[in-house]
Amino acid sequence: MTILKCSATTCAYNKDMLCSRGEIDVMGDSARSADETSCGSFRERSQGAMNSAKNGCGCETIQIDCKAHNCTYNEDCKCTAAAIDVAGNGAKTCSETKCDTFQCQC
Ligand code: SF4
């Protein structure tokens, strides 16, 4: 599984820059740059998503379903990168996050 570091500390699932969700969906169907990707699983902390996150630990590895087909690490909608960085400092919505490890094979 992929090692995930995430800077979206405003996300309900973020625990010490790790994700506690267990699996995430990365969006970016037609993305050609990291800016066109986003973490579809982002939930702002204040939106009451804490309940669903309360049992999760901040695990280092995570299952990633990824729609960014143009990424070199994307194989059949799974991320094959050893480690990725999700960026989203101060994010309030999914669209303010991105997969910084995205590399276009275009
Ligand atoms: S590195 Fe590529 S395949 Fe992996 S999550 Fe990021 S955009 Fe998707």
Backbone and ligand atoms as CSV (ligand in chain L), in Angstrom:
chain,resi,resn,atom,element,x,y,z
A,1,MET,N,N,0.835,-1.202,0.000
A,1,MET,CA,C,0.000,0.000,0.000
A,1,MET,C,C,0.864,1.244,0.000
A,2,THR,N,N,0.233,2.313,-0.372
A,2,THR,CA,C,0.947,3.579,-0.510
A,2,THR,C,C,1.079,4.304,0.835
A,3,ILE,N,N,2.234,4.886,1.042
A,3,ILE,CA,C,2.432,5.710,2.230
A,3,ILE,C,C,1.915,7.110,1.924
A,4,LEU,N,N,1.067,7.629,2.780
A,4,LEU,CA,C,0.439,8.921,2.529
A,4,LEU,C,C,0.809,9.940,3.595
A,5,LYS,N,N,1.258,11.085,3.123
A,5,LYS,CA,C,1.434,12.228,4.019
A,5,LYS,C,C,0.450,13.289,3.551
A,6,CYS,N,N,-0.255,13.906,4.480
A,6,CYS,CA,C,-1.290,14.856,4.074
A,6,CYS,C,C,-1.196,16.143,4.898
A,7,SER,N,N,-1.150,17.265,4.185
A,7,SER,CA,C,-1.018,18.547,4.880
A,7,SER,C,C,-2.365,19.238,5.070
A,8,ALA,N,N,-3.455,18.557,4.715
A,8,ALA,CA,C,-4.787,19.148,4.903
A,8,ALA,C,C,-5.243,18.912,6.341
A,9,THR,N,N,-4.664,19.672,7.237
A,9,THR,CA,C,-4.935,19.455,8.669
A,9,THR,C,C,-6.330,19.931,9.070
A,10,THR,N,N,-7.028,20.602,8.173
A,10,THR,CA,C,-8.415,20.998,8.457
A,10,THR,C,C,-9.383,19.858,8.154
A,11,CYS,N,N,-8.876,18.748,7.642
A,11,CYS,CA,C,-9.736,17.594,7.329
A,11,CYS,C,C,-10.000,16.787,8.600
A,12,ALA,N,N,-11.234,16.326,8.718
A,12,ALA,CA,C,-11.640,15.561,9.901
A,12,ALA,C,C,-10.842,14.265,10.048
A,13,TYR,N,N,-10.326,13.754,8.933
A,13,TYR,CA,C,-9.612,12.478,8.968
A,13,TYR,C,C,-8.112,12.647,9.205
A,14,ASN,N,N,-7.646,13.884,9.228
A,14,ASN,CA,C,-6.211,14.117,9.380
A,14,ASN,C,C,-5.784,13.985,10.833
A,15,LYS,N,N,-4.801,13.116,11.037
A,15,LYS,CA,C,-4.246,12.975,12.387
A,15,LYS,C,C,-2.728,13.104,12.276
A,16,ASP,N,N,-2.202,14.210,12.754
A,16,ASP,CA,C,-0.760,14.431,12.734
A,16,ASP,C,C,-0.174,14.238,11.343
A,17,MET,N,N,-0.819,14.813,10.344
A,17,MET,CA,C,-0.381,14.769,8.943
A,17,MET,C,C,-0.506,13.368,8.329
A,18,LEU,N,N,-1.201,12.479,8.997
A,18,LEU,CA,C,-1.511,11.163,8.425
A,18,LEU,C,C,-3.018,11.094,8.254
A,19,CYS,N,N,-3.481,10.140,7.435
A,19,CYS,CA,C,-4.916,10.004,7.189
A,19,CYS,C,C,-5.477,8.840,7.993
A,20,SER,N,N,-6.609,9.053,8.630
A,20,SER,CA,C,-7.202,8.001,9.457
A,20,SER,C,C,-8.381,7.332,8.763
A,21,ARG,N,N,-8.581,7.627,7.485
A,21,ARG,CA,C,-9.794,7.140,6.821
A,21,ARG,C,C,-9.684,5.691,6.334
A,22,GLY,N,N,-8.470,5.217,6.129
A,22,GLY,CA,C,-8.305,3.825,5.668
A,22,GLY,C,C,-8.227,3.708,4.164
A,23,GLU,N,N,-9.056,4.468,3.447
A,23,GLU,CA,C,-8.963,4.542,1.989
A,23,GLU,C,C,-9.461,5.903,1.541
A,24,ILE,N,N,-8.918,6.371,0.449
A,24,ILE,CA,C,-9.367,7.670,-0.072
A,24,ILE,C,C,-9.580,7.574,-1.578
A,25,ASP,N,N,-10.368,8.514,-2.086
A,25,ASP,CA,C,-10.585,8.650,-3.522
A,25,ASP,C,C,-9.885,9.906,-3.987
A,26,VAL,N,N,-8.994,9.743,-4.923
A,26,VAL,CA,C,-8.355,10.918,-5.518
A,26,VAL,C,C,-9.056,11.204,-6.844
A,27,MET,N,N,-9.426,12.445,-7.056
A,27,MET,CA,C,-10.171,12.854,-8.241
A,27,MET,C,C,-9.225,13.522,-9.250
A,28,GLY,N,N,-9.685,13.608,-10.479
A,28,GLY,CA,C,-8.872,14.290,-11.487
A,28,GLY,C,C,-8.914,13.545,-12.802
A,29,ASP,N,N,-10.134,13.227,-13.222
A,29,ASP,CA,C,-10.381,12.449,-14.428
A,29,ASP,C,C,-9.547,12.876,-15.631
A,30,SER,N,N,-9.500,14.178,-15.868
A,30,SER,CA,C,-8.774,14.656,-17.044
A,30,SER,C,C,-7.562,15.485,-16.641
A,31,ALA,N,N,-7.084,15.285,-15.411
A,31,ALA,CA,C,-5.984,16.108,-14.900
A,31,ALA,C,C,-4.710,15.945,-15.719
A,32,ARG,N,N,-4.033,17.078,-15.925
A,32,ARG,CA,C,-2.733,17.056,-16.587
A,32,ARG,C,C,-1.673,17.690,-15.704
A,33,SER,N,N,-2.104,18.136,-14.542
A,33,SER,CA,C,-1.161,18.682,-13.554
A,33,SER,C,C,-1.732,18.396,-12.169
A,34,ALA,N,N,-0.865,18.477,-11.169
A,34,ALA,CA,C,-1.282,18.194,-9.790
A,34,ALA,C,C,-2.435,19.106,-9.374
A,35,ASP,N,N,-2.418,20.345,-9.869
A,35,ASP,CA,C,-3.461,21.305,-9.490
A,35,ASP,C,C,-4.853,20.867,-9.926
A,36,GLU,N,N,-4.930,19.985,-10.892
A,36,GLU,CA,C,-6.240,19.538,-11.387
A,36,GLU,C,C,-6.721,18.273,-10.673
A,37,THR,N,N,-5.947,17.810,-9.691
A,37,THR,CA,C,-6.375,16.659,-8.894
A,37,THR,C,C,-6.909,17.159,-7.550
A,38,SER,N,N,-7.621,16.305,-6.856
A,38,SER,CA,C,-8.073,16.664,-5.507
A,38,SER,C,C,-8.352,15.391,-4.729
A,39,CYS,N,N,-8.375,15.536,-3.409
A,39,CYS,CA,C,-8.754,14.400,-2.573
A,39,CYS,C,C,-10.262,14.453,-2.386
A,40,GLY,N,N,-10.965,13.511,-3.012
A,40,GLY,CA,C,-12.433,13.491,-2.954
A,40,GLY,C,C,-12.963,13.077,-1.595
A,41,SER,N,N,-12.098,12.592,-0.738
A,41,SER,CA,C,-12.537,12.128,0.585
A,41,SER,C,C,-12.398,13.196,1.664
A,42,PHE,N,N,-11.891,14.359,1.275
A,42,PHE,CA,C,-11.732,15.453,2.243
A,42,PHE,C,C,-13.068,15.845,2.857
A,43,ARG,N,N,-13.103,15.961,4.170
A,43,ARG,CA,C,-14.288,16.497,4.853
A,43,ARG,C,C,-13.805,17.519,5.866
A,44,GLU,N,N,-14.323,18.715,5.750
A,44,GLU,CA,C,-13.880,19.745,6.679
A,44,GLU,C,C,-14.265,19.356,8.103
A,45,ARG,N,N,-13.364,19.574,8.997
A,45,ARG,CA,C,-13.523,19.161,10.395
A,45,ARG,C,C,-14.832,19.668,11.014
A,46,SER,N,N,-15.212,20.885,10.680
A,46,SER,CA,C,-16.376,21.493,11.324
A,46,SER,C,C,-17.702,20.976,10.776
A,47,GLN,N,N,-17.657,20.130,9.750
A,47,GLN,CA,C,-18.900,19.655,9.141
A,47,GLN,C,C,-19.476,18.438,9.844
A,48,GLY,N,N,-19.004,18.146,11.020
A,48,GLY,CA,C,-19.569,17.050,11.790
A,48,GLY,C,C,-19.109,15.683,11.338
A,49,ALA,N,N,-18.008,15.644,10.626
A,49,ALA,CA,C,-17.492,14.349,10.167
A,49,ALA,C,C,-16.647,13.665,11.237
A,50,MET,N,N,-16.519,14.314,12.373
A,50,MET,CA,C,-15.680,13.738,13.427
A,50,MET,C,C,-16.163,12.357,13.857
A,51,ASN,N,N,-17.473,12.143,13.869
A,51,ASN,CA,C,-18.000,10.858,14.308
A,51,ASN,C,C,-17.466,9.704,13.483
A,52,SER,N,N,-17.451,9.900,12.180
A,52,SER,CA,C,-16.996,8.820,11.320
A,52,SER,C,C,-15.487,8.617,11.443
A,53,ALA,N,N,-14.805,9.613,11.952
A,53,ALA,CA,C,-13.350,9.512,12.018
A,53,ALA,C,C,-12.858,9.055,13.387
A,54,LYS,N,N,-13.758,8.983,14.326
A,54,LYS,CA,C,-13.278,8.848,15.708
A,54,LYS,C,C,-12.555,7.531,15.995
A,55,ASN,N,N,-12.901,6.481,15.258
A,55,ASN,CA,C,-12.254,5.198,15.524
A,55,ASN,C,C,-10.968,5.000,14.729
A,56,GLY,N,N,-10.740,5.873,13.772
A,56,GLY,CA,C,-9.600,5.673,12.890
A,56,GLY,C,C,-8.292,6.089,13.530
A,57,CYS,N,N,-7.252,5.407,13.151
A,57,CYS,CA,C,-5.927,5.826,13.587
A,57,CYS,C,C,-5.285,6.557,12.417
A,58,GLY,N,N,-4.270,7.318,12.699
A,58,GLY,CA,C,-3.540,7.952,11.621
A,58,GLY,C,C,-2.525,6.959,11.073
A,59,CYS,N,N,-2.955,6.176,10.099
A,59,CYS,CA,C,-2.089,5.111,9.582
A,59,CYS,C,C,-1.170,5.669,8.503
A,60,GLU,N,N,-0.008,5.098,8.386
A,60,GLU,CA,C,0.944,5.582,7.385
A,60,GLU,C,C,0.580,5.114,5.989
A,61,THR,N,N,0.051,3.896,5.886
A,61,THR,CA,C,-0.281,3.389,4.558
A,61,THR,C,C,-1.782,3.436,4.345
A,62,ILE,N,N,-2.155,3.548,3.088
A,62,ILE,CA,C,-3.566,3.747,2.789
A,62,ILE,C,C,-3.887,3.211,1.395
A,63,GLN,N,N,-5.120,2.754,1.248
A,63,GLN,CA,C,-5.613,2.290,-0.054
A,63,GLN,C,C,-6.091,3.511,-0.838
A,64,ILE,N,N,-5.612,3.662,-2.056
A,64,ILE,CA,C,-5.992,4.844,-2.828
A,64,ILE,C,C,-6.656,4.462,-4.135
A,65,ASP,N,N,-7.918,4.858,-4.267
A,65,ASP,CA,C,-8.611,4.756,-5.546
A,65,ASP,C,C,-8.416,6.081,-6.248
A,66,CYS,N,N,-7.891,6.043,-7.425
A,66,CYS,CA,C,-7.533,7.300,-8.077
A,66,CYS,C,C,-8.118,7.397,-9.476
A,67,LYS,N,N,-8.792,8.525,-9.727
A,67,LYS,CA,C,-9.419,8.740,-11.036
A,67,LYS,C,C,-8.492,9.487,-11.998
A,68,ALA,N,N,-7.319,9.878,-11.510
A,68,ALA,CA,C,-6.404,10.643,-12.359
A,68,ALA,C,C,-5.653,9.698,-13.295
A,69,HIS,N,N,-6.339,9.304,-14.380
A,69,HIS,CA,C,-5.798,8.287,-15.291
A,69,HIS,C,C,-4.494,8.706,-15.965
A,70,ASN,N,N,-4.286,10.006,-16.091
A,70,ASN,CA,C,-3.084,10.479,-16.790
A,70,ASN,C,C,-1.817,10.388,-15.949
A,71,CYS,N,N,-1.959,10.005,-14.690
A,71,CYS,CA,C,-0.793,9.934,-13.822
A,71,CYS,C,C,0.003,8.652,-14.101
A,72,THR,N,N,1.325,8.772,-14.098
A,72,THR,CA,C,2.176,7.613,-14.365
A,72,THR,C,C,1.991,6.516,-13.309
A,73,TYR,N,N,1.547,6.902,-12.120
A,73,TYR,CA,C,1.398,5.923,-11.034
A,73,TYR,C,C,0.024,5.256,-11.025
A,74,ASN,N,N,-0.836,5.646,-11.947
A,74,ASN,CA,C,-2.199,5.116,-11.954
A,74,ASN,C,C,-2.296,3.838,-12.782
A,75,GLU,N,N,-2.711,2.782,-12.132
A,75,GLU,CA,C,-2.927,1.515,-12.827
A,75,GLU,C,C,-4.316,1.013,-12.504
A,76,ASP,N,N,-5.202,1.044,-13.483
A,76,ASP,CA,C,-6.586,0.603,-13.278
A,76,ASP,C,C,-7.226,1.261,-12.064
A,77,CYS,N,N,-7.045,2.554,-11.962
A,77,CYS,CA,C,-7.648,3.354,-10.874
A,77,CYS,C,C,-7.070,3.064,-9.495
A,78,LYS,N,N,-5.919,2.415,-9.433
A,78,LYS,CA,C,-5.218,2.247,-8.158
A,78,LYS,C,C,-3.889,2.994,-8.246
A,79,CYS,N,N,-3.484,3.557,-7.120
A,79,CYS,CA,C,-2.202,4.265,-7.079
A,79,CYS,C,C,-1.093,3.260,-6.796
A,80,THR,N,N,-0.055,3.268,-7.618
A,80,THR,CA,C,1.049,2.330,-7.436
A,80,THR,C,C,2.296,3.018,-6.886
A,81,ALA,N,N,2.193,4.307,-6.567
A,81,ALA,CA,C,3.348,5.021,-6.000
A,81,ALA,C,C,3.650,4.479,-4.603
A,82,ALA,N,N,4.927,4.447,-4.246
A,82,ALA,CA,C,5.311,3.965,-2.913
A,82,ALA,C,C,4.843,4.932,-1.839
A,83,ALA,N,N,4.852,6.212,-2.184
A,83,ALA,CA,C,4.454,7.229,-1.215
A,83,ALA,C,C,3.910,8.436,-1.959
A,84,ILE,N,N,2.892,9.058,-1.414
A,84,ILE,CA,C,2.376,10.283,-2.032
A,84,ILE,C,C,2.181,11.369,-0.973
A,85,ASP,N,N,2.148,12.602,-1.476
A,85,ASP,CA,C,1.860,13.750,-0.618
A,85,ASP,C,C,0.561,14.379,-1.081
A,86,VAL,N,N,-0.395,14.484,-0.175
A,86,VAL,CA,C,-1.598,15.253,-0.468
A,86,VAL,C,C,-1.416,16.618,0.179
A,87,ALA,N,N,-1.653,17.658,-0.606
A,87,ALA,CA,C,-1.482,19.019,-0.107
A,87,ALA,C,C,-2.840,19.679,0.054
A,88,GLY,N,N,-2.966,20.517,1.068
A,88,GLY,CA,C,-4.244,21.184,1.274
A,88,GLY,C,C,-4.235,22.005,2.540
A,89,ASN,N,N,-3.167,22.733,2.710
A,89,ASN,CA,C,-3.021,23.554,3.909
A,89,ASN,C,C,-4.175,24.553,4.009
A,90,GLY,N,N,-4.977,24.480,5.057
A,90,GLY,CA,C,-6.077,25.418,5.245
A,90,GLY,C,C,-7.289,25.146,4.378
A,91,ALA,N,N,-7.343,23.981,3.737
A,91,ALA,CA,C,-8.434,23.670,2.801
A,91,ALA,C,C,-9.790,23.662,3.496
A,92,LYS,N,N,-10.810,24.130,2.759
A,92,LYS,CA,C,-12.185,24.082,3.256
A,92,LYS,C,C,-13.032,23.146,2.406
A,93,THR,N,N,-12.583,22.860,1.198
A,93,THR,CA,C,-13.323,21.957,0.316
A,93,THR,C,C,-12.323,21.023,-0.375
A,94,CYS,N,N,-12.870,19.964,-0.973
A,94,CYS,CA,C,-12.045,19.009,-1.727
A,94,CYS,C,C,-11.187,19.712,-2.757
A,95,SER,N,N,-11.783,20.693,-3.429
A,95,SER,CA,C,-11.078,21.325,-4.551
A,95,SER,C,C,-9.853,22.114,-4.103
A,96,GLU,N,N,-9.727,22.332,-2.829
A,96,GLU,CA,C,-8.536,23.043,-2.327
A,96,GLU,C,C,-7.435,22.065,-1.913
A,97,THR,N,N,-7.632,20.791,-2.210
A,97,THR,CA,C,-6.602,19.791,-1.944
A,97,THR,C,C,-6.077,19.276,-3.279
A,98,LYS,N,N,-4.931,18.637,-3.248
A,98,LYS,CA,C,-4.412,18.047,-4.488
A,98,LYS,C,C,-3.397,16.958,-4.156
A,99,CYS,N,N,-3.189,16.056,-5.114
A,99,CYS,CA,C,-2.139,15.067,-4.979
A,99,CYS,C,C,-0.869,15.656,-5.574
A,100,ASP,N,N,0.052,16.016,-4.706
A,100,ASP,CA,C,1.278,16.683,-5.136
A,100,ASP,C,C,2.215,15.735,-5.876
A,101,THR,N,N,1.954,14.442,-5.784
A,101,THR,CA,C,2.845,13.447,-6.397
A,101,THR,C,C,2.443,13.146,-7.838
A,102,PHE,N,N,1.287,13.674,-8.252
A,102,PHE,CA,C,0.811,13.459,-9.625
A,102,PHE,C,C,1.898,13.758,-10.639
A,103,GLN,N,N,2.079,12.838,-11.579
A,103,GLN,CA,C,3.047,13.064,-12.652
A,103,GLN,C,C,2.385,12.661,-13.961
A,104,CYS,N,N,2.234,13.631,-14.812
A,104,CYS,CA,C,1.499,13.360,-16.047
A,104,CYS,C,C,2.329,12.521,-17.013
A,105,GLN,N,N,1.700,11.497,-17.581
A,105,GLN,CA,C,2.385,10.726,-18.609
A,105,GLN,C,C,1.990,11.248,-19.983
A,106,CYS,N,N,1.482,12.492,-19.997
A,106,CYS,CA,C,1.029,13.063,-21.259
A,106,CYS,C,C,2.154,13.868,-21.909
L,1,SF4,S1,S,0.368,9.687,-7.376
L,1,SF4,FE1,FE,-0.931,9.650,-9.188
L,1,SF4,S2,S,-2.024,7.664,-9.097
L,1,SF4,FE2,FE,-1.219,8.127,-7.032
L,1,SF4,S3,S,-2.930,9.215,-5.989
L,1,SF4,FE3,FE,-1.561,10.779,-6.853
L,1,SF4,S4,S,-2.508,11.247,-8.852
L,1,SF4,FE4,FE,-3.356,9.268,-8.183
